Amino acid sequence: PDVNRETLRKDLNGLINKKAIIRKGEKKGIYYEFI
C-alpha cells in the first residue's frame, strides 16, 4: 500500500504539471500515455 500511495502521488503531481498538455492530448488519445 505504501508504494502504491507514493506512486499515486507522483502520478497526480505529473498529471497536475501536465494538466494543460493532457487537456489538449485528451482529444488525440494522448491522455492515456501520461497515466
C-alpha positions as CSV (number, residue, x, y, z in Angstrom):
1,P,0.0,0.0,0.0
2,D,2.8,2.4,0.8
3,V,4.4,2.0,-2.6
4,N,1.0,2.4,-4.3
5,R,0.3,5.6,-2.4
6,E,3.7,7.1,-3.4
7,T,3.2,6.1,-7.0
8,L,-0.3,7.7,-7.0
9,R,1.2,10.9,-5.5
10,K,3.9,11.0,-8.2
11,D,1.2,10.3,-10.9
12,L,-1.0,13.0,-9.5
13,N,1.8,15.5,-9.5
14,G,2.7,14.6,-13.1
15,L,-0.9,14.9,-14.1
16,I,-1.2,18.4,-12.5
17,N,2.0,19.6,-14.1
18,K,0.9,18.3,-17.5
19,K,-2.7,19.3,-17.0
20,A,-2.7,21.6,-20.0
21,I,-0.9,19.0,-22.2
22,I,-3.3,16.3,-21.1
23,R,-6.3,18.6,-21.8
24,K,-5.1,19.0,-25.4
25,G,-3.9,15.4,-25.7
26,E,-7.2,14.1,-24.4
27,K,-8.8,14.7,-27.8
28,K,-6.0,12.8,-29.6
29,G,-5.9,10.0,-27.0
30,I,-2.5,11.0,-25.6
31,Y,-4.2,11.2,-22.2
32,Y,-3.5,7.5,-21.6
33,E,0.2,7.9,-22.3
34,F,0.6,10.3,-19.4
35,I,-1.2,8.0,-16.9
